[in-house]
Amino acid sequence: MKLFRTYRIIFLPLSILCLFVSYNTGSFHRETSELKHAAAKLSEGVSNIQSKLQRKLSDSSIIRIIQSKSYWSNISVFSSNDYEILIYQNDSLVFWSQNLVIPGQRSTDSVEVTSFQKFRNGNFLVIEKNLRKSGLGETFHISALVPVKYEYETSNSYLKPHFSQLFDIGNYFLLSKVSQPGYLPVKDFEGKTLFFVGIDKADYSDRASGLALIFFLASLLFFVIFIHYALNILPDQRISWLRPLILGVLFFVLYLLLSDRNILPKGVENWRIFNPELFASQGIASSLGGLMIQLLFLFWS
């Protein structure tokens, strides 16, 4: 048929090519550049938090609250943050703003430092400050526990390791207190290394990918264009039932494919719009993304 009306058959191999690229975007790694970006972003975030807490804990109103021991009656001053404040009087814990984590007994000779510590529910920055109450020999010690990445002893689909909202980076990055091969240092505002960041290669290759989603949707678009032109060359009178039959079969196949997340490319499957926890309806669609694609197909047909 004049080579499918002058090369319109090209949309089928284009569709196949885009689908192939969508499944293989994990092969186009940019691990090194992303790791450098994550290390720089973490270092910037740590420095900003240090500066903010230094100002806050040196504020005269905060110092008065602590020295007058009125921290419980002013708990809103401390609890409105994304981190936990602990106050010790000498070596006794007298105040905590949240229940994120309660560390063990502190040393009486604690110095003012920023450190990286791992607790049972994750990795935290611990920023220390001492405050001596003049004339009475009382020493108050303030610890700010800033969550960096939550990690749990038991993980499941609802309880997954993830970075706190203070650090907007992908959860496929790993943290370590000691240097490891392939890890980069994260530094504080004085240039001192606090911890190291690396990449979980398995999670990285399975991450949600904008490139995978674009090629996946392009593949569907090219396939629909191919089917559109293919149906237009069918004779209308003799086999008028063939067009609705083909469309019905295609919609059924599309429904089956989108109903099984394991068939989707990993870079597409891990987008929240294709997550059945966000939306799922038995017999209609397994995800919001699947429902949107099905509705667009029905609208076109």
KAZITA-V464837 format. One record per backbone hydrogen bond with DSSP energy under -1.0 kcal/mol. CO is the residue of the C=O (numbers start at 1). NH is the residue of the N-H. If there is no record, write none. Layout:
BEGIN
co = {CO & CO}
nh = {NH & NH}
END
This chain:
BEGIN
co = {1 & 2 & 3 & 4 & 7 & 8 & 9 & 10 & 11 & 12 & 13 & 14 & 15 & 16 & 17 & 18 & 19 & 20 & 24 & 25 & 27 & 30 & 31 & 32 & 33 & 34 & 35 & 36 & 37 & 38 & 39 & 40 & 41 & 42 & 43 & 44 & 45 & 46 & 47 & 48 & 49 & 50 & 51 & 52 & 53 & 56 & 59 & 60 & 61 & 62 & 63 & 64 & 65 & 66 & 72 & 74 & 75 & 84 & 85 & 86 & 87 & 87 & 88 & 89 & 92 & 95 & 107 & 111 & 113 & 115 & 117 & 119 & 122 & 123 & 123 & 124 & 125 & 126 & 127 & 129 & 131 & 133 & 138 & 139 & 140 & 141 & 142 & 143 & 144 & 145 & 146 & 148 & 149 & 150 & 159 & 162 & 164 & 167 & 170 & 172 & 174 & 176 & 180 & 184 & 186 & 186 & 188 & 192 & 195 & 196 & 197 & 198 & 200 & 201 & 202 & 204 & 209 & 210 & 211 & 212 & 213 & 214 & 215 & 216 & 217 & 218 & 219 & 220 & 221 & 222 & 223 & 224 & 225 & 226 & 227 & 228 & 231 & 239 & 241 & 242 & 243 & 244 & 245 & 246 & 247 & 248 & 249 & 250 & 251 & 252 & 253 & 254 & 255 & 260 & 265 & 265 & 266 & 267 & 268 & 271 & 272 & 273 & 275 & 275 & 281 & 281 & 285 & 287 & 288 & 289 & 290 & 291 & 292 & 293 & 294 & 295 & 296 & 297}
nh = {5 & 6 & 7 & 8 & 10 & 11 & 12 & 14 & 15 & 16 & 17 & 18 & 19 & 20 & 21 & 22 & 23 & 24 & 27 & 28 & 29 & 34 & 35 & 36 & 37 & 38 & 39 & 40 & 41 & 42 & 43 & 44 & 45 & 46 & 47 & 48 & 49 & 50 & 51 & 52 & 53 & 54 & 55 & 56 & 57 & 59 & 63 & 64 & 65 & 66 & 67 & 68 & 70 & 69 & 75 & 77 & 79 & 145 & 97 & 143 & 94 & 95 & 141 & 92 & 89 & 87 & 110 & 113 & 128 & 126 & 124 & 122 & 119 & 148 & 149 & 117 & 146 & 115 & 144 & 142 & 140 & 136 & 133 & 90 & 131 & 88 & 129 & 86 & 127 & 84 & 125 & 164 & 123 & 162 & 156 & 150 & 167 & 169 & 173 & 200 & 198 & 196 & 183 & 197 & 194 & 195 & 191 & 188 & 186 & 176 & 184 & 174 & 204 & 205 & 206 & 207 & 213 & 214 & 215 & 216 & 217 & 218 & 219 & 220 & 221 & 222 & 223 & 224 & 225 & 226 & 227 & 228 & 229 & 230 & 231 & 232 & 234 & 242 & 245 & 246 & 247 & 248 & 249 & 250 & 251 & 252 & 253 & 254 & 255 & 256 & 257 & 258 & 259 & 263 & 268 & 269 & 270 & 209 & 271 & 274 & 275 & 289 & 278 & 279 & 284 & 285 & 281 & 291 & 292 & 293 & 294 & 295 & 296 & 297 & 298 & 299 & 300 & 301}
END
